[in-house]
């Protein structure tokens, strides 16, 4: 059963009627509802195409946060073989919001780092809703150091509302850990390919997304602060989040035009949660191409290109 967003009410109404007709046909097989079901299914498809062809920034934010949207574990299970998770930062403890380890991607050994939000109440609490503490970023640093030592490309999958802002996280050096992780991204001599799967929130995202190639899913968002946070700061009114989302230019189309990202990965009509297998396969194809394009570069060239990429953002606007 789908969780419908508020702007999907026309789709919800049509699919609700389809469900009722199918249930009626099951209960009384003498009733033929196939023609009406086909008609309603066509209307639902048309409505979905029309709605998703003109989503605004706030609606894309809602899609990016959809509870049924595929998360890191879905991509890891489908794209990587022999994924071996690594735990702990060797200083304080383990952080479950950031998942990291070694794996094989289409026959190539890689390091994998990503944020996991969780799929239900229990897993969301376990993974802290994808908001990492300092030990999560220090774990990412440890894995990137290992990747650099053994010449393994790094694949990062970003999906977080932001780093965890709790007192304990601040006491343990949250800002320093984010800065060190970003620095490590810039310094290592192996390729980094990053994909924003859902939310790319502030420093919590950039700490693992400072890559040679950065991509976004079509309905993902990437911003320095959440729309609600920006509205609270600018207007002291979080209910103006829709206005903030529009002005912040947080969509994949906006960020591609600004030169912040390198490409957009198309999603199925209705969002990634409507056909996870399709969007995961498409993501894998983009990662494979990017790694192939970067494979001929030397370590020094990989690092220099990455640094230049981020130094040049905003200079030609």
C-alpha positions as CSV (number, residue, x, y, z in Angstrom):
1,X,0.0,0.0,0.0
2,X,1.4,3.4,-1.0
3,X,1.8,6.3,1.3
4,X,0.4,9.2,-0.7
5,X,1.8,12.7,-0.5
6,X,-0.7,15.6,-0.2
7,X,-0.3,16.7,-3.8
8,X,-1.0,13.1,-5.0
9,X,-4.7,13.1,-4.0
10,X,-6.0,12.7,-7.6
11,X,-3.8,9.6,-7.9
12,X,-4.8,8.4,-4.5
13,X,-8.5,8.7,-5.4
14,X,-8.1,6.8,-8.7
15,X,-6.0,4.1,-7.2
16,X,-8.4,3.7,-4.3
17,X,-11.2,3.1,-6.8
18,X,-9.1,0.6,-8.7
19,X,-8.5,-1.3,-5.4
20,X,-12.2,-1.3,-4.6
21,X,-13.1,-2.7,-8.0
22,X,-10.4,-5.4,-7.8
23,X,-11.7,-6.4,-4.3
24,X,-15.3,-6.5,-5.6
25,X,-14.2,-8.8,-8.5
26,X,-12.5,-11.1,-6.1
27,X,-15.6,-11.3,-3.9
28,X,-18.1,-11.8,-6.7
29,X,-16.5,-13.4,-9.8
30,X,-19.7,-12.9,-11.8
31,X,-18.9,-9.2,-12.0
32,X,-16.6,-8.1,-14.7
33,X,-14.7,-5.0,-13.7
34,X,-11.7,-5.4,-16.0
35,X,-12.8,-2.7,-18.5
36,X,-13.4,-0.1,-15.8
37,X,-10.2,-1.0,-14.1
38,X,-8.2,-0.5,-17.3
39,X,-9.9,2.9,-17.8
40,X,-9.1,4.0,-14.3
41,X,-5.5,2.7,-14.5
42,X,-4.9,4.8,-17.7
43,X,-6.4,7.9,-16.0
44,X,-4.1,7.3,-12.9
45,X,-1.0,7.0,-15.1
46,X,-1.9,10.2,-17.0
47,X,-2.5,12.0,-13.7
48,X,0.8,10.8,-12.3
49,X,2.7,11.9,-15.4
50,X,1.0,15.3,-15.4
51,X,1.7,15.9,-11.7
52,X,5.3,14.7,-11.7
53,X,6.1,16.7,-14.8
54,X,5.6,19.9,-12.9
55,X,6.7,19.4,-9.4
56,X,7.9,22.4,-7.5
57,X,10.8,22.5,-5.1
58,X,8.7,21.8,-2.0
59,X,6.9,18.9,-3.7
60,X,10.3,17.4,-4.6
61,X,11.4,17.8,-1.0
62,X,8.4,15.7,0.0
63,X,9.3,13.1,-2.6
64,X,12.9,13.0,-1.4
65,X,11.7,12.3,2.1
66,X,9.1,9.7,1.1
67,X,9.1,6.9,3.8
68,X,9.0,4.2,1.1
69,X,11.9,5.7,-0.9
70,X,14.8,3.2,-1.3
71,X,17.7,3.9,1.1
72,X,21.3,2.9,1.3
73,X,20.8,-0.7,2.3
74,X,18.6,-1.2,-0.8
75,X,21.3,0.1,-3.1
76,X,24.0,-1.8,-1.2
77,X,22.2,-5.1,-1.4
78,X,21.4,-4.7,-5.1
79,X,24.6,-3.1,-6.5
80,X,27.5,-4.5,-4.4
81,X,28.7,-8.0,-3.9
82,X,30.5,-9.3,-0.8
83,X,29.8,-6.1,1.1
84,X,31.8,-6.2,4.3
85,X,30.7,-3.5,6.8
86,X,33.3,-1.9,9.0
87,X,32.3,-0.5,12.4
88,X,33.7,2.0,14.8
89,X,35.9,5.0,14.6
90,X,38.7,3.6,16.9
91,X,38.1,6.5,19.3
92,X,34.7,6.5,20.8
93,X,32.3,3.9,19.3
94,X,30.1,2.9,16.5
95,X,27.6,5.2,14.6
96,X,24.9,3.3,12.7
97,X,23.7,6.3,10.7
98,X,26.8,6.0,8.4
99,X,27.3,2.6,6.9
100,X,30.8,1.9,5.4
101,X,32.8,-1.0,4.2
102,X,34.5,-2.8,1.4
103,X,32.7,-4.5,-1.5
104,X,32.9,-5.5,-5.2
105,X,31.0,-3.4,-7.7
106,X,30.6,-5.1,-11.1
107,X,33.8,-7.0,-10.6
108,X,35.8,-4.1,-9.2
109,X,36.9,-3.7,-5.5
110,X,35.6,-0.5,-4.0
111,X,35.0,1.2,-0.7
112,X,31.4,2.1,0.0
113,X,30.1,4.8,2.4
114,X,26.6,6.0,2.9
115,X,23.9,7.2,5.2
116,X,21.0,4.9,6.2
117,X,17.8,6.4,7.4
118,X,15.9,3.1,8.2
119,X,12.6,1.8,6.9
120,X,10.5,1.4,10.1
121,X,10.4,2.8,13.6
122,X,12.9,0.4,15.0
123,X,15.5,0.7,12.2
124,X,15.0,4.5,12.0
125,X,15.8,4.8,15.7
126,X,18.8,2.4,15.3
127,X,20.2,4.6,12.4
128,X,19.2,7.9,14.1
129,X,17.1,8.8,11.0
130,X,20.3,9.0,8.9
131,X,21.8,11.8,11.1
132,X,25.4,10.9,11.9
133,X,27.3,11.7,15.1
134,X,31.1,12.5,15.0
135,X,32.1,8.9,15.2
136,X,30.2,8.2,12.0
137,X,32.3,10.8,10.1
138,X,35.5,9.5,11.7
139,X,34.5,6.0,10.6
140,X,34.1,7.4,7.1
141,X,37.6,9.0,7.4
142,X,39.0,5.6,8.4
143,X,37.5,3.8,5.4
144,X,38.7,6.5,3.0
145,X,42.2,6.3,4.4
146,X,42.1,2.5,3.8
147,X,40.8,3.0,0.3
148,X,43.6,5.4,-0.5
149,X,46.2,3.0,0.9
150,X,45.0,0.1,-1.2
151,X,44.0,2.1,-4.3
152,X,40.3,1.4,-4.1
153,X,37.8,3.9,-5.6
154,X,35.2,5.3,-3.2
155,X,31.5,5.3,-3.8
156,X,29.4,7.4,-1.5
157,X,25.6,7.3,-1.3
158,X,24.2,10.4,0.4
159,X,20.8,10.5,2.2
160,X,20.6,12.7,5.3
161,X,18.7,15.6,6.6
162,X,22.0,16.7,8.2
163,X,24.5,15.8,10.9
164,X,23.1,15.1,14.4
165,X,23.0,18.4,16.4
166,X,22.8,16.9,19.9
167,X,24.8,18.1,22.9
168,X,26.9,14.9,23.0
169,X,27.7,15.1,19.3
170,X,28.9,18.7,19.8
171,X,30.9,17.8,22.8
172,X,32.7,15.1,20.9
173,X,33.6,17.4,18.0
174,X,30.9,17.2,15.4
175,X,32.1,20.2,13.4
176,X,35.7,19.1,13.5
177,X,34.8,15.6,12.4
178,X,32.8,16.9,9.4
179,X,35.7,19.2,8.4
180,X,38.2,16.4,8.7
181,X,36.0,14.1,6.6
182,X,35.6,16.8,3.9
183,X,39.4,17.3,4.0
184,X,40.0,13.6,3.6
185,X,37.7,13.6,0.5
186,X,39.8,16.3,-1.0
187,X,43.1,14.7,-0.2
188,X,42.9,11.1,-1.2
189,X,44.3,10.0,-4.5
190,X,41.6,7.6,-5.6
191,X,38.4,8.5,-7.4
192,X,35.3,9.4,-5.4
193,X,31.8,9.1,-7.0
194,X,28.9,10.4,-5.0
195,X,25.2,10.1,-5.5
196,X,22.5,12.0,-3.5
197,X,19.7,9.5,-3.1
198,X,17.2,11.6,-1.2
199,X,18.2,14.4,1.1
200,X,21.6,16.0,0.9
201,X,21.6,18.1,4.0
202,X,24.3,20.6,4.8
203,X,27.7,19.6,6.1
204,X,26.3,16.2,7.0
205,X,26.1,15.5,3.3
206,X,29.2,17.3,1.9
207,X,31.4,15.5,4.4
208,X,31.1,12.4,2.2
209,X,30.0,14.0,-1.0
210,X,33.1,15.9,-2.0
211,X,33.6,13.7,-5.0
212,X,35.2,13.8,-8.5
213,X,31.7,13.2,-9.8
214,X,28.5,14.1,-7.9
215,X,25.1,13.0,-9.1
216,X,21.6,13.5,-7.8
217,X,18.4,11.5,-8.3
218,X,15.8,13.5,-10.2
219,X,13.7,14.2,-7.1
220,X,16.5,14.4,-4.6
221,X,17.4,17.7,-2.9
222,X,20.8,19.1,-1.9
223,X,21.0,22.2,0.3
224,X,23.0,24.0,3.0
225,X,20.0,23.8,5.4
226,X,16.5,22.3,5.3
227,X,13.7,24.5,3.9
228,X,12.1,24.5,7.4
229,X,15.4,25.7,9.0
230,X,15.9,28.4,6.4
231,X,12.3,29.7,6.9
232,X,12.8,29.8,10.6
233,X,16.0,31.8,10.3
234,X,14.9,34.2,7.5
235,X,11.3,34.8,8.5
236,X,11.0,33.2,12.0
237,X,8.2,31.1,10.5
238,X,8.9,27.4,9.6
239,X,5.5,27.3,7.9
240,X,7.1,29.3,5.0
241,X,9.2,26.2,4.1
242,X,7.7,26.0,0.7
243,X,8.8,29.5,-0.1
244,X,12.2,28.9,1.2
245,X,12.6,25.7,-0.8
246,X,11.8,27.6,-4.0
247,X,14.3,30.4,-3.3
248,X,17.1,28.1,-2.1
249,X,17.3,26.3,-5.5
250,X,17.7,22.9,-4.0
251,X,16.5,20.7,-6.8
252,X,18.7,18.6,-9.1
253,X,17.8,20.8,-12.1
254,X,18.8,23.9,-10.2
255,X,22.1,22.5,-8.9
256,X,23.0,21.1,-12.3
257,X,22.5,24.5,-13.8
258,X,24.7,26.0,-11.1
259,X,27.4,23.5,-11.7
260,X,27.3,22.0,-8.2
261,X,26.5,18.5,-9.6
262,X,27.6,16.7,-12.7
263,X,24.4,14.9,-13.7
264,X,20.8,13.9,-12.9
265,X,19.6,10.3,-12.6
266,X,16.1,9.9,-13.9
267,X,13.5,8.4,-11.6
268,X,10.4,6.4,-12.5
269,X,7.2,8.5,-12.9
270,X,5.9,8.8,-9.4
271,X,9.3,8.7,-7.7
272,X,12.0,6.1,-6.9
273,X,9.7,4.3,-4.5
274,X,7.3,3.4,-7.3
275,X,10.0,1.3,-9.0
276,X,13.1,0.9,-6.8
277,X,14.7,-1.8,-9.0
278,X,14.7,0.6,-12.0
279,X,16.3,3.5,-10.3
280,X,18.9,1.4,-8.5
281,X,19.9,-0.1,-11.8
282,X,20.2,3.3,-13.4
283,X,22.2,4.5,-10.5
284,X,24.6,1.6,-10.8
285,X,25.1,2.4,-14.5
286,X,26.0,6.0,-13.8
287,X,28.4,5.0,-11.1
288,X,30.0,2.4,-13.4
289,X,30.5,5.0,-16.2
290,X,32.0,7.6,-13.8
291,X,34.5,5.1,-12.4
292,X,35.4,4.0,-16.0
293,X,36.0,7.7,-17.0
294,X,38.2,8.3,-14.0
295,X,40.2,5.0,-14.2
296,X,42.7,6.4,-16.6
297,X,43.8,9.3,-14.4
298,X,46.8,9.2,-12.1
299,X,46.3,9.6,-8.4
300,X,47.7,13.2,-8.5
301,X,45.4,14.0,-11.4
302,X,42.3,12.6,-9.6
303,X,43.0,14.7,-6.6
304,X,43.8,17.9,-8.6
305,X,40.6,17.5,-10.6
306,X,38.5,17.1,-7.5
307,X,39.9,20.1,-5.8
308,X,39.5,22.2,-9.0
309,X,35.9,21.1,-9.3
310,X,35.0,22.5,-6.0
311,X,37.1,25.6,-6.3
312,X,35.4,26.5,-9.5
313,X,31.8,26.2,-8.2
314,X,30.1,29.6,-8.4
315,X,32.9,31.4,-10.2
316,X,31.2,31.6,-13.6
317,X,27.7,32.7,-12.4
